[in-house]
């Protein structure tokens, strides 16, 4: 198939099929990769060696006519599906009206409407306010700023295996050295790290793990110095680690007792991804501040901090903002996406996807001891690969399975501090047939290695 005959309109109109016309990469994709090598900084890597030209439903189509099953959603971004018709229409209408004024100069309705929606949807029925930004890292930075301003304290605690971004402060919060931190220091000061509940590896109950973390915080930081604790309720890049029951609740209670702001980083886990609008809901916790991005706007750059009104209002006028923060085009996409999450059954669809993923992966695990753990909620599921004798992380096996699946037309992503986890993040628009076919390919790859 030539590029001229490709169905370049994305969205649900694309044939929902895995189709391999060439080896991956094909010649047209290889041309782009050669241009990338010559023009783009080598620090910007890529996982799937294709030139994407269209996407929708559960597939990504490349310039050579290959159609790949998408089990990554651009790292949990295109949750409503690529080129969702309502999102496309909202963006087109906004572009035709105006593209930018800067909300700090001339405000507009869609920014306020997104803030209102976030205030309504995030956990808790207390009074809330929001501020909009461009990326998850920017949201995290601003959440820390707000917490420091509100408390008058400086120290911040993050957790083992955390990922919070690539800026200087968020690199300090991030636990994994390669590729995120190596050689980029010195990092922001007054950032401390506590042990996370990791049931597969620590063998502790939630309360036991929380007591261990709190003891370290009290001894090494001191509650009187601590502005905020920040944690992903279900970790993303760290390996989709789901803390044991009671861990997050105990940390939240300790924060309340000590005047510490509890920040839930829901950048990857938010917006129906886990079978709840926010992952915090699975644990019955109500954060003081919530950071969001990724799935919020179906692929357009938008992020937010939402939280208790008294905390959000602690910052002086002009202390929060940014030229592009809450761009009107991204806000239009967000409003259409939020409508889809609420009214198209996508939360329930995430649960159904989770049932399929967990069912298939547990079945594989029964016959293959190299799958040490299967975990997650909804359409945010992971398999951790280990040496079956020692239980040690097996990054080489993980990389080989992912590479083989991609070569067969299935996009999968790896993660984890030890590089030994495959994460499954399909768009919520994927059909069961395509999802199962993708898992068939992953299973066959594992069987061959």
Secondary structure, DSSP 4 states (H G I P E B T S, - for coil): --GGGS----GGGS--S-B-SSSSS-HHHHHHHHHHHHHS-TTS--SS-S-EEEEETTEEEETTS-EEEESSHHHHT-TT-TT-HHHHHHHHHHHHH-S---TTTS--HHHHHHHHHHHHHSS-SS-EEEEEESSHHHHHHHHHHHHHHHHS--EEEEETT----SSHHHHHH----TTTTTT--PPPSSEEEEPPP-HHHH---HHHHHHHHHHHHHHHT-GGGEEEEEE-SB-STTT--BPPTTHHHHHHHHHHHHTPEEEEE-TTTTTTTTSSSSTHHHHT---SEEEE-GGGGTTS--EEEEEEHHHHTTSPTTSS--SSTT-HHHHHHHHHHHHHHHHSSHHHHHHHHHHHHHHHHHHHHHH-TTEEEEEEETTEEEEEEB-TTT--B-HHHHHHHHHHHHHTTEE-EEESTTS-EEEE---TT--HHHHHHHHHHHHHHHHH-
